[in-house]
Amino acid sequence: MAESVGEQLKNARLERNFSLDQVYQATHIRVRYLESLENDQREALPSDVQGKGFLRLYADYLSLPIPPLLAAWYVNKL
């Protein structure tokens, strides 16, 4: 089974030995929203538009390809 968007983010962060606080310091995305992204808890994000922005910023920080993550983000929304 393929990893969810959140699992991909979390695994990439852990592979790079980044803490959530380090990601927050670099991206200014609050830790609770980073946790929501990593746990695939879309409903905990302020809005769909902000969630998409957070996802793009977080993925970019982790040097992950953004288009496939965004595609999976929207497929899983349905």
N, C-alpha and C positions, 0 to 999 in steps of 0.2 A: 504494500500500500504506500502511496506517495505521501511525503510529509506535507502537513498543512503549512499555510503561510507562517503561522505563529511558530511552528516547530522549526522551520527553516531559519527564521530570525534568531530564535533562541540558540539553536545549534551553532549558527555562524558566530554569534556573540561569544558563546562559551569556547569555541575553537580558537578565538582570538584573545581569550582570557580577559575580556572586558567585563566589568561589573555594570549593573544597571546605573549606578551613580556616575560612572565614567561616560556612559552613553548620554545620560542626562546633561552632564557638563558640556559635552561636545555638540549636542543637538538641541538642547533646551526643551526637549519633550519630557514632560513630567514622568517620574518613575511609574506612577499608577497607570499612565497611558501606555508606557512601554510594556508593562506587565500585561495589560489588556491585549495589546497586539500579539505578544508572545503566547498568550492563552486563547487566542482566537475569540475574544470576547468583544465583538463589534458593538454590542449594545452598551458597553461601558465607556465608549468613546463619545466625545461631545457632539459630534455630528458625522455624517458620512463623508462630507467634504474634508473635514479636519482629519478624519481617520485616514483618508487617502493621502493627504499631505504628510501625516506622521509616518505612514508606511513608506512613502517615497524617500523621505529624509532619513529614516532609520536604515532602509535598504542601501541607500547611497553611502551612508557612514560605514556600513559593513562591507562595502564593495560587492554587493549582490546585484545581479541583473534585475532591473526594476520592471520591465515589461511583463515577464512571466509571473512575477509576484502580483502585479496589478490584475493580470488576467485571472489568476487563481482567486484573488480577492473578490472579484465580481462574480465569478462562477459560483463560488461558495455562498454568495449572498442570496442567490435564487432559491 
